Amino acid sequence: MVDVIVAGSGNVTGHNVVKALCPTWNVVGYDKCESNANPANAMCFNHRAPAAADSEYTDFIKYMMVTYRPKAIIPSNDHDLRALIELRSMLRNFGCVLNGFGKHTIDFLDKRITSELFTQHGISTPELLRHGSPFPYVIRKRHVGTGQKFVRIIKGLPTNITCEEANNGIFTRYVEGKEFTIDVLCDQSSQVLSIVPRLRHEVRNGMVHLGEIIKDDYIIMQCAKIASAMQLKGVNCIQCIRTDSDAMFFEVNPRPGSGLSLTTAAGVNMPDLWMHSLMDTHVNVNTPVWGLKMVRYYEGHYFT
């Protein structure tokens, strides 16, 4: 029996989640990479799993539930998140809690519905547009965890919009400002335990390479409003563009984000705190080290 399974343990986010949980919790991970090539092997045992879209995935998850009887499972990427949501009844029958699953989790997998939810609850969000609207605008993949992710800023001709972008994208008004990812931790009653905004100074291929913990009271207040209205649970990450006068929210990810390690280094270990909250233990949440910065670099992992 283990405490928690980390889905996608071989990617950057999954590795950070495993690192945040070990050695306090008994952790097992899985990823579609070769099992002996998973860098999380340095911290816990990891299985090689089918891709989340494969037909064998359901049987694999059932095997993991029967073998380990975990208290919780934390998906670290959108594909595993979508697949595990589909299997939520099985997880519940085994007494396993899926991080991030709540009232609107399925809605968050559709960026158009997410935008509509923000509008319904009075949260500022970029205007939804149609293909062919005046420039500038942003195209994002509408359905999370299906196929290849994409995001592109279109500021003028020529646009070269692909069929995939036109058919499967969401078009929103481009907003000039600073991009934030906000780590939000709630217990299973949707009580907010911690909100930590991270300024994304530099982003490469969707992953933050230079980030900073920023104490922005307005962003924190708006994220608390989102967490309450959307009844968030577990570790989530919310994204927004901060302008001089507002914060425009465009995404809720019911899973940890790739920059989670910065929040952990700042003294707020959200995966660990969530597990403690599941165990009905008293949770002491630190004030983060405001102003802490992270620069990401690549590190080799060596094995025989």
Secondary structure, DSSP 8 states (H G I E B T S, - for coil): --SEEEETTTSHHHHHHHHHHTTTS-EEEEESS-GGG-GGGGTSEEEE---TTSTTHHHHHHHHHHHH--SEEEE-SHHHHHHHHHTHHHHHHTT-EETT-STTHHHHTBHHHHHHHHHHTT-----EE-TT-SS-EEEEESBTTSS---EEEE-SS-----HHHHHHEEEEE---SEEEEEEEEE-TT--EEEEEEEEEEEEETTEEEEEEE---HHHHHHHHHHHHHHT--EEEEEEEEE-SS-EEEEEEESS--TTHHHHHHTT--HHHHHHHHHTT---------TT-EEE---------
